[in-house]
Amino acid sequence: MNPQMMKKVISIIVSIILVIGLSACGQSTEKKDITVFAAASLTESMNEIKDTYEKENPNVNIVLNLDSSSRLRVQIEKGVDADIYLSANKKHAKALVEQGLSDNESEFVKNTMVFVTPKDGKIKSLEDLIKPYNIVIGQKEVPAGGYALEVIHKLDSKYKGAYEEKVLDNIASRENNVKQVLAKVLLKEADGAFVYSSDVTKEIKDEVNIIEIPKEYNTEAEYRACILAKDTETAALYEYIMGEPGLGIFEKYGFEK
């Protein structure tokens, strides 16, 4: 083989090696998608967890599905792919465990309820809820809706006079998730609504009035987590969410450990 031909052969071999090398590099940087189904009330905190975790783990892409815990549970039961499930109550997480879709469920944060009105709203106290106002809560099967009904029932013992019945009569709509409930107040389409204390973020605090619910009449929302996938990347993210890094972010947005 003459020198010129030898150079051509070497050039071809080098080109092939470079192509293979670049291909291998491309494969090594391919991101792992991890799908997290999370209660709508976790929207702000999970968006921050997503941003923070992805910066620390550039090989991971977190896909968030944010809705009511009940609707997310139904999607999982119907076979929609999810790796981690974060529910605003124990009921829905426990149901997945009982069906064998997860090995266990664990509590990670807590929340409480408040009543909010538009900034110029006429409702000034919980006692005012028996007056002819339009009140919004979540649907009964939605955790925020169930918790709202619990609070109304407890307040009945404080105010008497068929308080619970009158308040329930004033419920104008029952929304699919707590963010939709809050939106009704922000858009001034409702006189007031029961939402989580964590929903009143700094971005909207100046747009609403908050009526606190006394502890003895409030209810404690227990958030539960399930891991549905068994790969190491999902396990690492789950540990991050359940550990100090994740809990620190949840606390920042008004949740309690």
N, C-alpha and C positions, 0 to 999 in steps of 0.2 A: 504494500500500500504506500503510495507516494505521500510526501509531507502535506500537500494541499488537501488530499482526500482525508488524511488523518485528522487535520484541523476541523473539517466538516463533521466527521463522526463525533469528535470530542464536543463540538458545539451542540450537536443534536442531543448527546447524552446529558450535557449540562442543562439544556433547556427542559428535558424530561424531568430531571431531578428537581429543578426549580418549580415546575408545575405541580409535581407530587408534594413538594414541601409546602407550597402555598395552599394546596388543597387540604393538607393536614392541619395547617394553622387555622384555616377557616372552620374546620370541624371542631377544633379545640375551643374556639370562641363562641360556638353555638350556644344560645341561652336556653336555660331550662325554665319552662313556663310552670308556675305554681298557681293554681286557681283557688282563691279564698272567697267563700260565700259568707258574708258578714251582715249582721243586722244593720238596718239603715241608720240607727243612732250612732253607729261606730264610724260613720262616713269620714269625718274630719281626722279622727285619730288613725284610721287605717290608711288614709291617703298619706299621712306623714310617715307611718311605719313603712309603707311601700317605698317612698322616696329614700328614706334613710337606709333601709335594708338593701335596696338595689345599688346604692352608692358603695356600700360596704361589700356587696357580693355581686360584681358586674356580670357574673355568669347566670344570674337569676332574673327572671321577669315575672313579677307578681301581677296576676290578672284578678281584679276585684269585681265581684258581683254583689251589689249592695241593694237590699230590699228588706221587707219584713221577714222575720225569722220563719214564720209559717209558710210563706210563699217559697222561700229558699229550700225549706225542708221538703216540700212537695216536689220541687225540681229534682232534688237529689234522689227522692224515692222513685221518680220516673226515669232515672238513669242518666241525668245530666252530670257530666264530669265535674267533680269538685275534689280538692285535695284537703282543704281545711274548712270547717264549719264553725262559725261564731254566732251563737244564739243569744237573744236577750232574755231567755228564760230556760229553766231546766227541762220543761215538758218536751220541747221539740228536739233538744239534743239527746235526751233519754230515749226518745222514740227511735232515733237512728241506731242507738246502741242495741235496743231490744230487737231490731230487725237485722242485726248482724252487719250493719253498714259501717260501724266503728267499734273498736274494742272497748272504749270507755269515754266518759265525758268528765270534764273538770271545770270548776269555777275559776274565773280569772279576775273579774272586776264586779263592782256593784254600782247601782244607780238608784236615784229616788225620783219621785214625780213632783212637778210644780204645775201651777195654772198660770197661763200667760194670756195677756190681752194686748190689743194694739195700744200704742203709746197714749192715744187720746181716748182709750176705751172707757166705757161707763161702768163696767164691773169693777168694784173696788174691794170686794171681800168674797170669801167662799160662800157666805150666806146669801149673797146676791144671785147665786146660780139658780135659785128657785124663781127668779123674776123672768119675764118673757124675753130672754136673750137667746141667740143662736150659739150653741156650744158644739165643738167638734172633738171627737176622740178617734182612736184607731178602732178597726173592726175587732170584734170579740176575740177571734182566734189570733189576732196580732198581739204580741206581748204588751205593747204600750196601751192597747185598748183594754186588755184584761186587767192590767194594773190600774187603769183609770176607773174601771168599774169597782175594783176593790176599794179604792179611795172613797168613791161616792158612797159605797155601802157603809164604810166606817164612819164617814161624816154624818150619816143619818142618825147615829146615836148621839151626836153632839147637838144637832139643830132640831131634831124631832119634826113634828108637823108634816109627816109624809115627805121629808126632804128628798130622799132617794127617788121616789116616784116622780116628783116635780122636776128634778134635775134631768132624769132620763127622758122626760117628755120634751125637754128643751134641746135635746141632741139633734142637731140639724143634719149632720152627716157623720159617717164612720169611714175613715180613710184606710187605704191599703198599707200604709206604713207611717211612722211617726213624722218623717220629713214632710209628707203630704199634709199631715195634721197641722204642723207648724206653718206651712205655706199659706194655709187658709187665714191664719191670723196676720201674717206679714202682708198679705194682699188685701187685708181688711174685708175678707169675705165671711168672717166669723167674729163674734164678739169675744170669744175666748176659747181656750183649748187646754187639755191636759197633755203635757209632754214631759220628757225626761229633763232633769236639771242640767244635764250635759248638753242638751240641745240649744240652750241659751248661750251661744258662743259670743265671744267679744265682738264679732262682726255684726251681730244683730241686737246686742244688748241695749242699744239706744233706741231701737225700734219697737220694743215691747215693755210692758209692765209685768213684773213677776209677783205673783201672789204665792207666798210660801205655804206649804201644807205642814201643819204641826206633826212632829215625829210620831205621836201616838195614833194619828189618823193616816199617816203615810204608809207606803209599802216599799219593801226593799227588793229591787230588781236584781236578780242574780244572773250574771252572764256566764254562759257555759261554752266550752270549746270541745270540739271533736276533731281528731285527725282521721282522715278517710283514706289517705294514700300511705304507702309503706316505704317509699324511697328515702334516701338519706337527706336529699335537699329539702324535701317537705318537712322531715323531722327537725332539721336545723331551724327552719323558719318558725315552726310551731314552738320550739324551745325559746326562740327570740321573743315571740309574741307573749308567751306565758311567763317569761323571765323578767328581770329588772329592766332591760332596755324597753321592752314593749309596755310593761306596767308603768314605767315613767312617762311614756307618751300618753297613755290613757289618763293618768292622773292630771296631766297638763290640760286635758280637755274636760275635766270635771268628774271623771269617774273615781271611784274609791276602790282600794285594794281589798 
